[in-house]
Each structure stands twice: as C-alpha cells, then as structure tokens.
Amino acid sequence: MAEEIKDEPKAAPAESAPAASAEAAPAEGQAKVRRRGKGAKNVPVGVVHILASFNNTAVSITDPRGNVIAWSSGGRCGFKGSRKSTAYAGTIVCQEACKTALGFGLHEVEILVQGPGSGRESAIRAVQAAGLSITGIRDLTPIPHNGCRARKRRRV
C-alpha cells in the first residue's frame, strides 16, 4: 500500500499538465461550464439591511431566514475617515453588495433601514438602480420615548 501512494504522485504531474490545458480551453461549440461553490445557492427573494450611522454606512443582504448572502461597508469599499459617512459612499457600498447578491439569483428584496445617516436615501436608490425589485421599505430606526438624556447640543 505504501508503494501505491509513492507511485501516484510521480505519475500525477505528467498527467496534470495536459489536463490543465484541456480545462483552460473548452472544446469548440461547447460553452465553458462554470461550477458553483459548495455553499452556493439560488436565492430569489431576500432582505437588504441598511445601517446608516453618522460615521459609516453598512449594507447586509440576507435570505428570508437571515443568512447573510452579501455585505459591504464604507471601509470595505476603500473609504476612510469622514468620507465613509457621505451619501456617495452609501451608493457605492450598496452597489457592491447588490452586485455580489445578483450572482446568487436575487430578484426581489425588502429593505430595512436603520439609523439617521446621510447614506440611507442614496443606498435605497442604489438598490433600485441595481435592478432588484423592491417589495417594501421599513424604517427600523430606534426612537426613544423620552429615554436617555440626549448629548449636548453642538455649537458651530
């Protein structure tokens, strides 16, 4: 048995070179078959969670059960510091997440928005521009019923 294991690796490099070239160039008249990953799945309906804070915008796209399909944030898209909180960053963040989610066959989404940030409106528009049909928009921003004391007012 030990001899068999030793013999196989020696024969494998000679066989792998022609096999690699055959995989790289598909035969004429045949379309290249694209394999999905082990965890890849088809998700036609999903939920877009948009968290727009004063400092950043984060987007997570999930299936109806809450499993994350795609996500993106200002930092992941290359924005740093105060640029993460802009409306333009919200657009780019949402476009990137939607592009990844479209690869899973996503068509219909419900949007859940949370937070007072400037990227929330532009992120919703980016979802629509990506070609996803929106079934509903809900605002889940927590509103206090005279809870904690607000921070001091800004003097400009």
C-alpha positions in Angstrom: 0.0 0.0 0.0 2.9 2.4 0.7 4.3 1.7 -2.7 1.0 2.7 -4.4 1.0 6.0 -2.6 4.5 6.7 -3.6 3.8 5.9 -7.3 0.7 8.1 -7.7 2.4 11.5 -7.0 5.1 10.7 -9.6 2.5 10.0 -12.3 0.3 12.9 -11.3 2.5 15.8 -12.5 2.8 14.2 -16.0 -1.0 13.8 -16.3 -1.9 17.2 -14.8 -0.2 19.3 -17.5 -2.4 18.0 -20.4 -5.5 18.1 -18.1 -4.8 21.7 -17.2 -4.6 22.8 -20.8 -7.8 20.9 -21.6 -9.7 22.7 -18.8 -8.4 26.1 -19.8 -9.6 25.9 -23.4 -13.1 24.4 -23.8 -13.8 22.4 -27.0 -15.2 24.2 -29.9 -19.0 24.5 -29.8 -19.2 23.9 -26.1 -19.8 26.6 -23.5 -17.5 26.7 -20.6 -19.2 25.1 -17.6 -18.9 27.3 -14.5 -19.0 25.4 -11.2 -20.7 26.8 -8.1 -19.0 26.6 -4.8 -20.1 24.1 -2.2 -22.1 26.6 -0.3 -23.5 28.5 -3.3 -27.3 28.6 -3.6 -30.1 30.2 -5.6 -31.9 32.9 -3.5 -34.7 34.6 -5.5 -36.1 36.7 -2.5 -34.0 38.5 0.1 -33.8 41.3 2.6 -31.5 44.3 2.4 -30.4 45.7 5.8 -29.1 49.2 5.6 -27.4 50.6 8.7 -26.7 54.3 8.1 -24.9 55.8 11.2 -23.3 59.3 11.4 -19.9 57.7 10.8 -20.5 54.9 8.3 -22.9 53.1 6.1 -23.1 49.2 6.2 -25.3 47.0 4.0 -26.1 43.3 4.5 -28.2 41.3 2.1 -29.7 38.2 3.6 -32.1 35.4 2.6 -35.6 35.5 4.3 -34.2 33.3 7.2 -31.5 35.8 8.0 -28.4 34.1 6.5 -26.1 36.7 5.0 -25.5 36.4 1.2 -23.5 39.6 0.7 -22.3 42.6 2.7 -20.4 45.7 2.3 -19.4 48.8 4.3 -17.6 52.1 3.7 -14.3 50.8 4.9 -14.5 47.7 2.7 -15.1 49.9 -0.4 -11.9 51.9 0.3 -13.4 55.0 2.0 -11.5 56.3 5.1 -12.4 58.7 7.9 -15.2 61.2 7.3 -15.7 60.0 3.7 -17.4 56.8 4.9 -20.4 58.8 6.1 -21.1 60.5 2.8 -24.1 59.8 0.5 -21.8 58.8 -2.3 -20.2 56.2 -0.1 -23.7 54.8 0.7 -24.3 54.4 -3.0 -21.0 52.6 -3.7 -21.5 50.4 -0.7 -24.9 49.3 -1.8 -23.9 48.8 -5.4 -21.1 46.5 -4.4 -23.3 44.4 -2.1 -26.1 44.1 -4.7 -23.6 43.1 -7.4 -22.5 40.2 -5.2 -26.1 39.2 -4.4 -27.2 39.2 -8.0 -24.8 36.3 -8.5 -27.0 34.3 -6.2 -30.0 34.9 -8.4 -31.6 37.5 -6.2 -34.6 39.4 -7.8 -37.0 40.7 -5.1 -35.9 42.4 -1.9 -37.4 44.1 1.1 -35.4 47.0 2.5 -34.9 47.5 6.2 -33.3 50.9 7.0 -31.9 51.8 10.4 -30.1 55.0 11.5 -30.1 58.7 10.8 -27.0 58.8 8.4 -26.7 60.6 5.1 -26.2 57.3 3.2 -29.6 55.9 3.7 -31.5 57.5 0.9 -28.8 57.0 -1.7 -28.4 53.4 -0.7 -32.1 52.8 -1.3 -31.8 54.4 -4.8 -28.7 52.2 -5.5 -30.7 49.0 -4.8 -33.3 50.1 -7.3 -30.6 51.1 -9.8 -29.0 47.6 -9.5 -32.1 46.0 -11.0 -33.7 44.5 -7.9 -37.4 44.9 -7.5 -38.3 46.4 -4.1 -41.3 44.8 -2.3 -41.3 47.2 0.7 -39.3 49.7 2.7 -39.4 49.7 6.5 -37.6 52.2 8.8 -36.4 50.4 12.0 -34.6 53.4 13.5 -35.0 53.2 17.3 -36.9 56.2 18.6 -36.7 56.8 22.4 -39.9 57.6 24.3 -38.0 60.1 26.5 -35.4 57.6 27.5 -31.8 58.5 28.0 -30.6 62.1 28.1 -29.5 63.5 24.8 -26.0 64.6 24.3 -25.1 68.3 24.5 -26.1 70.4 21.5 -23.4 71.3 19.0 -22.2 74.9 18.8 -21.0 75.9 15.4 
